[in-house]
Structures are given as structure tokens and as C-alpha cells.
């Protein structure tokens, strides 16, 4: 190997940002937020909703039990919400769908809010859950609205 080729190889191994490769291109194609914090919370949002969605599909009993009696089709709605959670969790990682997926997750959080209200207003039906947790959950839902909305907005375009 020539000295020039060896020095180029050494330079590439010392600076991974210059390494060509499928992984690097895949990450760049995700058009992730510039802020590392925003990027972290985007991945956390994805993981949270994807996990929650699969949990709805494979362990629906709890979710069925917290639905208000006036809402019909409990099991079907639990499965539908699980599918939408998975779609949103994956969608936030796809640049083309990120904003729409974020709005969809906000809409989903609004749609499931009656179940949280039902639990808070009927704590005797959920003796395994501390009453304070039921009310904290109501407040945290608003944090989740902001989380899903804010991390899925495009980065501001800087004036150049």
C-alpha cells in the first residue's frame, strides 16, 4: 500500500464523519434535528409510542378496563389506538411524515384523554393505582401534547 493511500486510510479511521457508508447515509437521510437534545427527545418519543402501541396490541386488558362505559367498541378502539401509536412512533423518524405524525400523536393523546379523566373521576374502580397518580397523569398528558408537537416541528431556517 502506498504511503498516500495509507495516510488517507488513517485519516478516515480517525475521523468517522468522513467515512462513507450506508449507516452514515441512512442517518443523514433522517434529517434529524440540529439540537442533540431535540434529537434525543425525538427518539425517546418514537420509542415511547412504539412500545405503548405494541403494549396495546399484546396486553389490551388494562386499556379496555380504563375506557369509559359510554364509549362503544372498547377492544377494537384499543387495537386501533395501538396501531396508530406504532404508526406515529415510526412516522416521527421519517422526515417526510415527521410533522404529520407529530400532529397525529397529539390528536391521539386528545382522543385518549377521556379514559384518563374516567380513571381520575372513578378512582375506586382502579384500586391498584394511587389516586395522586391518576391526577398527575392528567397533567402529564399536557406535557405529552407539547412533547409530541415540539420535537416534530422542523428546525427554524436560519437567515444566511
LINQUI-V219694 format. One record per helix or strand of 2 or more residues. SS is the DSSP state (@ for helix, = for strand). FROM is the first residue (numbers start at 1). TO is the last residue. If there is no record, write none. Layout:
[[SS:FROM:TO] [SS:FROM:TO]]
//
This chain:
[[@:3:14] [@:16:18] [@:22:29] [@:36:58] [@:61:65] [@:74:91] [@:98:121] [@:123:125] [@:131:150]]
//
